[in-house]
Amino acid sequence: MDFGIAGRKALVCAASKGLGRGCAEALAREGVAVTICARTEAAVRQAAEEIGAQAGARVRWVACDITTPQGRSAALAACPQPDILVNNAGGPPPGDFRDWDRDAWIRALDANMLTPIELIKATIDGMIERKFGRIVNITSSAVKAPIDVLGLSNGARSGLTGFVAGLARKVASQGVTINNLLPGSFDTDRLRGNMALRAKTAGKPVEEIARAMQQANPSGRFGTPQEFGAVCAFLCSVHAGYIAGQNVLIDGGAYPGTF
């Protein structure tokens, strides 16, 4: 299937590894002019070179902290007026809500709610003018089924979800779609860190925790960033223009509900 987005410009945030990189790889394969950003210069440069080599095209990169005004300015200077925006940022740490002070909450909101909103604000009018735009926010399955130790993420990402629900329906008639991707357990550094915390708390080997988590999932395994990226690329395609304001859960069937 031709996704019809070859030659479009995309900014993919936090894309040196994990789910963000999976999205960047998938878009680059579709002929999109991809710009990626991440905090560590060496890592984001290497990722851009590797993704570009796989796709046979140049992938631009910028080292910045997307959760700061300076970082967002740098990213948008590297990719002005993107047609596609993939919002992503590292999730806040797990823990007990009793240990989180106001500063911890503000950091979580800045990274996982306010940063995506600021990037949407900076790019959406150009998309409306061009009558084409795709915004995909990488959130979490915790929006659908909250995870007790991820309270900071539960709160911040749910706030973004509520904001998107209203805005997406205001711009859908302009050729601009905004949707959220809700990943479950994917084989990423984030998942490994959470498993390490669970293993420490339970006094069990990490391998045992990982095996139990995989066995508990109907698919019997963790997802891959490549699978996630493929869904992202489809949502960014010309074929997904009638999908707006949706929360697309990708979790191997872990969520047991019908709705």
N, C-alpha and C positions, 0 to 999 in steps of 0.2 A: 504493500500500500504506500502510495506517495502521500506524505503528510502535508505537502504543499507549503512548507515553510522554509525551503531553501533560499538563502540570501537574507532572511530576516536576522535581526540582531537580538542577542539574548544576554542578559546579565544573570549569572547564577552565583548566589552567595554561599559562602562557606563550602567551597567546592573542591578543596584540595584532597578530600578523602570522603569516605562514607556515602550517604545518600545524595548529598550535593554533587559529588563527583559522578555518581551514577546518572544523575540528570544531565550534567554537562556532557558526558560521553554520548548519551542517547541523542541529545540535540545536535551535537557536532556531526554525528553520523547522518543526520537528516539534512546536512548542508547549511545549518544555521551558523552565523558568525558569532561564536561564543566568547564571552569575557567571563573569567572566573575571578573570585576574590577569596582571600583567606588571610589569617593574621600572620602566618610565618612565611617569610619571603622564599626561603629555600624550598619549602614544601609546595607552595602554590606555583612557583616557577616550574618545578619538576612535573607537577600534575599537568600544567598547561602543555608542556612539551610532549608528555606521554599521550594525552588526549588528542593533541594535534597530529601526532604520528599515526595514531590509530585511525583517525578520520581523514587523513590526507589533507589537512587544512590548518591554517594558523589559528591558534587559540590565544587570545590576549589574556593577560593576568595583571592583577594589582594586589599588593600586600597591604592590607588595611584591617582595622577593626570596624566592621560594619555596624556595630552597636553605638558608635560615636558619630557626631555630626561630621567630624573631619574624615572619618572612614567612609561615610556615605558619599561625601563630596568627591573623594578620590575615586570611588567605584564608578560614580556617574560621569566623572571626567574621562575615565577610561572607556566607558560605554554610554555615550550620550544618546538620549532618546531611544531606549531599547523597545523593541516590539514585544519581547518576552521578558518577564521578570520572574525569577524563581527565588522566593524569599526563604532564607534558611539561616539559622544561627544555633550554636551549641546550646543544648538545654541546661537549665540550672541544676545544681547538684541535688542528689537525693538526700533525705534526712528526716528528722523529726521537726514538726512545725514549731515546737516549743523553743527550738534553737535558732529560729530565723528572726532576725530583727528587721526593722524598717529598711535598712540598707540592702539586705538580702532580697527583700520583696521588690525594691526599686530596680535592682540589677536584673531580676527576672523579668519584670515588666518592660524594661528598656530593651532587653535582648529579644524577647519572644512575643511582644505585643507592639510596643511603640516603634521599634526599628522597622518592621514590615509596613506599618502604617505610614511612616515617614517616606519610605521608598515608593510606596503606592502613590502617595501625594505628589512626589517629585516626577513621576513618570506617566500617570494615567491620562493627563490632559493631552499629551502628545499622541498617545494611543487613540484617544477619541478623535482627534483631528485627522489621523491617518485611517480611521475606521477599521482598525485592527489592533488587537492587543490581547495578550494572554498573561495572566498573573496567576502563579501557583505558589501557595504558601505551604511549606512543609511544617506540619504541626506534630500531632502525636495521637495514637490510639487512645491515650489518656483523656482526650477530649470526649470520647464516646464512653469509655469505661475508666474512670479515674483510678490511678495507682497510688496507694496510700503513701509510699515513701517519696513520691514525686509531686508533692503538694504545690511547690513553686511553679512547676510546669503546668499542672492541672489548672491553676488559677490564671496564669499569664496567657496560655494558649486558648483557654476558653474565652477570655476577653477579646482576643483577636478574632475568634470564630464569630462572636456576636457582631463585631464591627463589620466583618466581611459580609455577613448575611444581609445586612441592609444595603451596603454600597454595591454589591454585585448586581442587585436587581435594579439599580438606578442606571447602570452603564451597559447592561446586556444588549440593549437596542442599538448601541453605538458600535457594535462589532468587538466589544471588549468583554472578556470573560474573566472572572476571578473565582478560583476554586481552591480548596484545601486538600492536601494529601495527608492522611493519617496513618503513619507507619506503625505496625506492631513490632514484633521482635525481628530485627534485621541484624545480620552479622556485621556489626560496626564497633568502633572503639567505645562508643557510648554504651552499647549493650554489655560489652565486656566489663566496663567499669561498674555498671549496676549489678552484674552477676558477682563481681568480686566483693561488693558490699554485702550482698545477700549471703555469700559464702562465709564471710567473716562473722556476720551476725549469727548465723546458724552453726558456726563451727564445723563447716563441711568443706571438702575440696571444691574448687570452682568447677572442675569437670563434672562433678556430681550434680551441681546446680544446673549447669548447661544441659546435661542429659535429661534431667527432669523437665526442664522448660521445653525442650524439643518434643519430648514424649507427650507433654500436655497439649501441644498444638495439634489440631486436626491434620495438618500437613506433615507432622512428624519431623519438622526441621525449622531452621531460621530462614528468613528471606535473604535475597542478595541485593546489593545496590543496583545491579544491572536490571533486575526485575522491576525495581522501584522506578528507575530512570525511564524504562519503557512506558510505564503508565503516565509519567510526567510528560514525556514527549507527545503522547497521544493527546493529552489535555491541551497541549500547546498547538496542536495541528488545526488545519482548516476544517477537519471533520468534527471537531468538538465545539463548534460555535453555539450549539444548543444546550451545552452543559454549563450552567452558571449558578454560583452560590452553593455548590455542593461540597460535602465532606466525604471524600472517597477513602474508605477504610481498606487498608492493605495489610492484612494480619494473618493470612493463612487459615482463616476461619475461626480464629480464637474468640472473637466476640460472639456470644451465644444467642443474641437477640435476633428477632425478625426485623425490627426497625432500628 
